[in-house]
Amino acid sequence: MRISYYCPTYRNLEHMAAVHCFFIPDHDSVIDLEGLIDYLGQKISIGCVCVGCNHGFKSPAATRDHMLSKGHTRMAYSTV
């Protein structure tokens, strides 16, 4: 899977984990990994919403800048 939510060039999940500390919580329990990745990408690129804090922005670039500057490169996750 060739994606990166944070870099202008496409990379993969291993790149996002190593460089941006991105990981999928409970990865073994995910039934549709490709669907989850697609959803998160759309949340950032179309919805302009941070996947870390769910704050909305005016553009995908502003969303990515926020995520990188605030360290919100991880998916919001709650066990409650």
N, C-alpha and C positions, 0 to 999 in steps of 0.2 A: 504494500500500500504506500503510495508516494504522496505524502501530504506534509505540510507544516503550517500551523496557524500563525506562526510568528516570524518566519523568514520569507523573503520574497521568492526564494527558489524552493522548489519542492524537495522535501526530504522524506524521511520515514519516521515511524514511531520511535525507533531506537535513537534517531537524531533528536527528536523532541524530548525524550527522556534524558539523554546525556547532556544536551546543551541547555534545555529549558526546564528541566525537572518535571516534565509532564508525565503523568502516569494514569492508567485506568484503574480506579479502585475496584477490588474484587474482580479482576480481569477474568478469572476462571469461571465466574458466574455469568459473564456477558454472553448472551445468546447470539446477538447480531452485532458484532464488532464493527463491521463496515457501516451499518446503519447508525450506530452511535457516533462514529467518526464523522459521518456525513451530517448528522444532526448538529454536532458541536461546531463544525465548519460553517453551517448555515446560520447558526446562532450568532457567530462572530461576523461573518461576511454579509449576511442579508439582514439579520435583526440588529446588528451593531450592539450586541450585549456581551459583556465580559462573562466568561465561563467560571471565573473565580468568585465574583461578588454579585453578579447579575445586574450590574449598573448599566444603563443604556447610554449610547453615544450617538453623535450625528453622522459618523462615517465608520467604515471598517478600519481605516487607517488610524483614526482616533481610538478605536477600541483596542487595536493591537498595541499602539503606543502606551495606553493605560496599562494593559496587561503586562507588558514588559517592564515598564517603569515601577509598577507596584508589586511585581513578583507574582501576579495572578495568572501564572502559566499552568496552574493546576485546576482541575475540574472541581467545582463545589461539591462537597460530599458530606452527608450527615448520616449517622447511624440511628437517629431518632425516628 
